[in-house]
Amino acid sequence: MPRTYRFVWLDVFTRTPLEGNQLAVFPEAHGLSDEEMQRIAREMHLSETTFVFPEDEATDRERGYRTRIFTTEGELPFAGHPTLGTASHLSDAHGVDEVALALPVGRIPVRFSAREGRRFGEMRQHEPTVGATHDPAAVARALGARPDDLDPRYPVQTVSTGTPFAIVPFRTREAVSRLRPNWAVMEEYLRGTDAKLFYLLTRETVDPTLSVHARMVFWGGDDPATGSAAGPAAAWMVLHGWADPNAPIRIEQGTEAGRRSQLYARADLRDGRPGDVRVGGFTVPVLRGELAL
């Protein structure tokens, strides 16, 4: 007899079905091997798929729901939209307003509340670590950008709340959107730094009500929404005066991918150090199914 595993498919960091970043969640993954989870992630063919291993109620509440995140290429210790989407499903399923995930990077709590007539989730990410600054000319070459595309008033700098991103400030949205980066060239540059990925920012937005336009390109192409980068970006912004401490930052992403997303972020600044990083957004369940092995 085949083993069956139910899953739910959500669009994350959006209020509109078929926008945002897609996620498949397997909420009862006991019995799956590492190889099977990797093969299932390839079968789902999304940027990430999550597998939850629930225990008893007291353990899951205190430690968090043990969760593993897989891309089509391998496992991740942390990622933002899988964390928010998985917690959103578990919150709905168990009728609670706070859910924590036990990830390889540690316990990540996500609190849900009513906002704009819908349930809104906000995760507290790990305290940020601020890393090295980068040569803007070298970064421009790696991205295939013109040297004057980058905003010289602000540094290109690595920041991490679990995944280290080189935060790259651009002058205009046009400069961000016209890029056609080559992942092999980007990876060659990043391999010699303390960053794993680039996160591109500009103050010019498509939606004038939003604060920042962002873009993240990786081996899979354009990412519609990158919650693990929005936290470091918020820390970078308060550190360098792009945003006030604890002020809400509304980030648009996914325009270049054809899947518009909105991420909400904020960070504090104390004694010159960013901290208390929060990233939030909405989620939309769009599909439920069952996988037979």
Helices and strands as residue ranges (DSSP letters): E 4-12, E 21-26, H 34-44, E 49-53, H 57-62, E 65-70, E 75-76, H 80-94, E 98-103, E 106-115, E 118-124, E 129-134, H 136-143, G 147-149, E 156-160, E 164-169, H 173-177, H 183-190, E 197-202, E 212-215, E 217-218, E 221-222, H 227-239, E 249-253, E 261-270, E 273-281, E 283-292
